[in-house]
């Protein structure tokens, strides 16, 4: 994932963010790049997307019943 992909997916997972949160994200990725918070964001995002896929699959299974 590129930084922009990661930021976009993070914002989408949060259903939007505040200007303050956007400033924090830009600070982490651009101005004071820090690999630890970026790794945490990546891991949280991967977990969120995995859970989302599992929920969708479960809903599809329930519809077939």
C-alpha positions as CSV (number, residue, x, y, z in Angstrom):
1,X,0.0,0.0,0.0
2,X,1.2,3.5,-0.8
3,X,0.8,6.2,1.8
4,X,-2.1,7.8,-0.1
5,X,-3.9,4.5,-0.3
6,X,-3.5,3.9,3.3
7,X,-4.7,7.4,4.3
8,X,-7.7,7.1,2.0
9,X,-8.7,3.7,3.3
10,X,-8.2,4.9,6.9
11,X,-10.4,7.9,6.4
12,X,-13.0,5.8,4.6
13,X,-13.0,3.2,7.5
14,X,-13.7,6.1,9.9
15,X,-16.6,7.4,7.7
16,X,-14.7,10.7,7.4
17,X,-12.5,12.6,9.9
18,X,-12.2,16.0,11.4
19,X,-9.7,18.6,10.3
20,X,-7.7,18.0,13.4
21,X,-7.6,14.2,12.7
22,X,-6.5,15.0,9.1
23,X,-3.7,17.2,10.5
24,X,-2.6,14.4,12.7
25,X,-2.6,11.9,9.8
26,X,-0.6,14.3,7.7
27,X,1.8,14.9,10.5
28,X,2.5,11.1,10.9
29,X,2.9,10.5,7.2
30,X,4.5,13.6,6.0
31,X,5.9,16.2,8.4
32,X,7.2,14.0,11.2
33,X,7.2,10.5,9.6
34,X,7.0,7.9,12.2
35,X,6.9,4.2,11.2
36,X,5.4,2.9,14.5
37,X,2.0,4.8,14.2
38,X,2.0,4.1,10.5
39,X,2.3,0.4,11.2
40,X,-0.4,0.5,13.8
41,X,-2.7,2.3,11.4
42,X,-1.9,-0.3,8.7
43,X,-2.6,-3.2,11.2
44,X,-5.9,-1.7,12.4
45,X,-7.0,-1.1,8.9
46,X,-6.2,-4.7,7.8
47,X,-8.1,-6.0,10.8
48,X,-11.1,-3.7,10.1
49,X,-11.2,-4.8,6.4
50,X,-10.9,-8.5,7.4
51,X,-13.8,-8.2,9.8
52,X,-15.8,-6.3,7.2
53,X,-15.3,-9.1,4.6
54,X,-16.3,-11.7,7.2
55,X,-19.5,-9.8,8.0
56,X,-20.4,-9.5,4.4
57,X,-19.8,-13.3,3.9
58,X,-21.9,-14.1,6.9
59,X,-24.7,-11.9,5.6
60,X,-24.5,-13.6,2.2
61,X,-24.7,-17.0,3.9
62,X,-27.7,-15.9,5.9
63,X,-29.5,-14.7,2.7
64,X,-29.0,-18.1,1.1
65,X,-30.7,-19.9,4.1
